[in-house]
Amino acid sequence: MNNLELKGRILELVGKLKKRESLEELVKIVDGFVGDHASDDTFEKELTEKEKLTLEEALLESRIEGNLRDSSNVSNKFKR
């Protein structure tokens, strides 16, 4: 798996979490881990300018409350 595929797998696993407490705990863990390894992360060098812009746009959209979806709805959609 390349780096982007690994990151996608992480997102899939996180998508399975339902309890807010679990998500908050995971944020703390990942935040600490990323902080310790941020200088090792070269994903931005792997992305094209268009991919970087798309990623930034998606991150901004994810912060809009109206764009949030219940994970069970999303899971059901992709099971079909």
N, C-alpha and C positions, 0 to 999 in steps of 0.2 A: 504494500500500500504506500502511496506517496503521502506527503504531508496533508494535502487537502482532503484526501480520502480518510485519513486518520481523524482529522478534525470533524469531518462529517459523521464518522462513527461516534465520536464523543457527543455530538449533538443528538444523535439518535438515542444514545443511552440516557442523556439528560432529559429528553422528551418523555421518557417512561416515568420520571418522578412526578408524583402527584401532590405530596404534602409540602406546604410552604416551608415548614421547618427544615425539611430535607434540602430544599433548594437553597435556603439561606445558609445552611451548613456547608453545602457544596460551594457556594459563592466564596465563602471565607477560605476554604481549602484551596480552590483554584486561584483566588486572588493572591494568596501567599506563595503558591507554587509559581505562578507566572511572574510575580515580583522577583523571585529568586532566579528565574531562568530567562527573564526578558531579553537579556543581551544575547542569548543563544538563539532567539527566534528570528529566522530570516524569511518568514513567509512573504513579507512585503517585497522582497527581492524576487520571489518566484511569480508574483502576479504582474499581469500587464496593467497599464494605466487604466484601461477600461474595466478590468476586474476590480482594481482598487476603488474606482468610483462606484461601481455596482455594490461592492461590499459596504462602503461608507453609507450609501443611500439606504441599504437594507438595515444597517445598524440604527440609523436615524429613524426609519419607519418603525422599527421595533420598540422604540421608546414612546410611541403614540398609543395611549391607552385603548383607543378604538380599534387598533390593529391587532390587539391581543386575542388569541383564540384558546378555548379550552382544549387541552391536549387530547382528550378523548375524542373530540370531534375530528381533529386532525388525524388521529390514529385510525379512526373508522373510515375516513376518506381514502387513506392509502391502503387499507386492507382490501378494498374492492378490486 
